[in-house]
């Protein structure tokens, strides 16, 4: 189904390039990926192609099995690439936040002092009234076991 959809999109793009659909498909399927191509991506693709060709050549019938894992290998490398970008973003965020720590502490100082004063005032107000004695609740005594011991629950060991 997806292959049919792909070939239909390519056919519309190639046969009717001046229509709205053809121009849209060309813009998203050809021009947008072409803008993202960098020398590093091309080098990575060439190295991956060489590795796959070597696996097929030297692996014999098992080489195709190894070559079939190329999409997983690309995803694996892309995962490390994404993780690196996440690390860079976190470091940039921490560095930008550290420049504002002084201003943040200066702004939080009065708010923390006010909150601490409110807590102290509430604790003092709570302790001003007369203290009332706590009621002690007594537990009901357990029912007598009538001398049956562990077998009191209707169990008989004979």
C-alpha positions in Angstrom: 0.0 0.0 0.0 2.8 2.4 0.9 4.8 1.5 -2.1 1.8 2.2 -4.3 1.3 5.6 -2.6 5.0 6.4 -3.1 4.9 5.6 -6.8 1.7 7.6 -7.2 3.3 10.6 -5.5 6.4 10.3 -7.7 4.2 10.0 -10.9 2.1 13.1 -10.0 5.3 15.0 -9.2 7.0 13.9 -12.5 4.0 14.0 -14.9 2.3 17.1 -13.7 4.9 19.4 -12.1 3.0 22.6 -12.8 -0.1 21.6 -10.9 -0.6 22.5 -7.2 -0.2 18.9 -6.1 2.9 18.3 -8.3 4.5 21.5 -6.9 3.6 20.6 -3.3 5.1 17.1 -3.7 8.2 18.4 -5.3 8.7 21.0 -2.6 8.3 18.4 0.2 9.9 15.3 -1.4 12.8 16.8 -3.3 13.6 20.4 -2.3 13.2 20.0 1.5 15.5 17.0 1.8 18.0 18.6 -0.6 18.2 21.7 1.7 19.1 19.4 4.6 21.9 17.6 2.8 25.3 18.5 4.3 28.7 17.0 3.5 28.6 15.0 6.7 25.4 13.3 5.7 26.8 12.4 2.3 30.0 11.0 3.8 28.0 9.0 6.3 25.9 7.6 3.4 29.0 6.7 1.4 30.6 4.9 4.3 27.4 3.0 5.0 27.1 2.0 1.4 30.7 0.7 1.5 30.1 -1.2 4.7 27.0 -2.8 3.2 28.8 -3.7 -0.1 31.6 -5.2 1.9 29.2 -7.3 4.0 27.4 -8.6 0.9 30.7 -9.3 -0.9 32.6 -11.0 1.9 29.6 -12.5 3.8 28.3 -14.6 0.9 24.8 -15.7 1.6 25.0 -14.3 5.2 26.1 -10.9 3.8 22.5 -10.1 2.7 21.4 -10.8 6.3 23.9 -8.3 7.6 23.1 -5.8 4.9 19.4 -6.1 5.8 20.2 -4.6 9.2 21.3 -1.3 7.6 18.2 0.6 8.6 18.6 -0.5 12.3 22.3 0.6 12.1 21.2 4.0 10.8 18.7 4.4 13.5 21.3 3.4 16.1 23.7 6.0 14.8 20.9 8.6 14.7 20.0 7.8 18.3 23.5 8.8 19.4 23.3 11.9 17.3 20.0 12.9 18.9 21.4 12.2 22.3 24.3 14.5 21.6 22.0 17.3 20.6 20.0 16.8 23.7 23.1 17.1 25.8 24.1 20.3 24.0 20.7 21.8 24.6 20.8 20.9 28.3 24.2 22.4 28.7 23.2 25.6 26.9 20.1 25.8 29.1 22.1 25.3 32.3 24.6 27.9 31.2 21.9 30.4 30.3 20.2 29.8 33.6 23.4 30.2 35.6 23.8 33.7 34.4 20.4 34.6 35.9 20.9 32.8 39.2 22.0 36.0 41.0 18.9 37.9 39.8 16.7 34.9 40.7 18.1 34.7 44.3 17.7 38.5 44.7 14.1 38.3 43.6 13.4 35.2 45.7 15.0 36.5 48.9 12.0 38.7 50.0 9.5 36.1 49.0 11.3 33.4 51.1 11.6 35.8 54.0 7.8 36.6 53.8 6.9 32.9 53.6 9.1 32.1 56.6 7.6 34.9 58.6 4.1 33.6 57.8 5.0 30.1 58.9 6.5 31.4 62.2 3.4 33.6 62.8 1.1 30.7 62.2 3.0 28.5 64.6 2.9 31.2 67.3 -0.8 31.8 66.8 -1.4 28.1 67.1 0.4 27.9 70.5 -1.4 30.8 72.1 -4.7 29.1 73.0 -5.3 26.9 76.0 -4.3 23.4 75.6 -6.9 20.7 75.9 -6.3 17.3 77.2 -6.3 14.5 74.7 -8.9 11.9 75.1 -7.5 8.4 75.5 -9.5 5.8 73.7 -9.5 2.4 75.3 -9.5 -0.7 73.3 -12.1 -3.3 74.0 -10.5 -6.4 75.6 -10.0 -9.4 73.2 -12.7 -12.1 73.5 -11.7 -15.0 75.7 -10.3 -18.0 73.8 -12.0 -20.4 76.3 -8.8 -22.5 76.6 -8.7 -23.8 73.1 -5.4 -22.1 72.2 -4.4 -22.2 68.6 -7.2 -24.5 67.6 -9.8 -22.0 68.8 -10.9 -21.1 65.3 -12.7 -24.4 64.7 -9.6 -26.3 63.8 -9.0 -29.6 65.6 -5.7 -31.4 65.5 -6.1 -35.0 66.5 
